[in-house]
């Protein structure tokens, strides 16, 4: 399938909102000032083409190659097509400038929005570069959240059937000396485990649904459940084979998961510091008030204290819960989800 370069540019223009309705000129002009910056000087030796005296830098070609490779999942294009794309873009820019579209209030407002977004990103990138996560911080997080986590791992087998009667029949067969693995191979409905004697391998209790994990934790090693265990999947007969203290994964195995978590914590602390030091006044209500509904007066009899008291057959209405407040702008960083090694 051929991908036209011009179509990528047109699609990009559509995404940025060329079909939006014009902004209110008076409002936009009053609140947004044009963003101006001197264009970097480009020498002829550092250019790939010149359009009406305007040089197109080689850096623009390199950036376009990256852009196309990302959008087309690694597909490459001939260099002459990429250069022609840059020429077309420059022609459109020059044409728009001649028409003074760069002073259009809507364009200026959108340009300022883009500038603000880039500035906020640049500030975060600058903070991250100046405050990198250290090896000591990673080790401390690992020791407190991963290595210190205590738990028990279980090794078990199970036989899954549809009905309680089937499960009871299996338990009766086991009581008579039946082989758990053979019964699982023959009767269990649980996919590949059924083909391997119902073997579930090693797991933590939290990895299983509550009725199942509770039953496993209550068993002794080498014992099986004497009553069927019901879950949303059906009825289980479970045999606990072994148990052992949870072994945390080594630091190197979880380091890549801990790094972004600690980085988010640093960013959140920085934002909290900025928020605390700033003078901020919220000018709009953060909760939506419900309209008051007037209840027509009952003219049949005057209301008395006794008439509004709840009776035994008519319990009092539950208190109305308070309206939730607006969610924080920055969510708290979740604790790293580190799966233990088997």
Protein Blocks (a to p, Z undefined) as FASTA:
>chain_A
ZZdfklmmmmmmmmnopmbccddfklmmmmpccdddddddddfklpcbdeehiacdfklm
mmmmmmmmmmnnopacdfklmmmmmmmmmmmmmmmmmnommmgmklmmmmmmmmmmmmmm
mmmmmmmmmmccdfklmmmmmmmmmmmpgcddddddddddfbfklmmmmmmmmmnopafk
lmmmmmpcghjllmnoopabjadfklpcfklmmmmmmpcehiacfbdcddfkbccddddf
bdcddddddfklmmmmmmmmmmmmmmmmmmmmmmmmpccddfbdfbdcdddddddddfkb
ccdfklmpccfklccddddddddddddfbdcdddddddddZZ
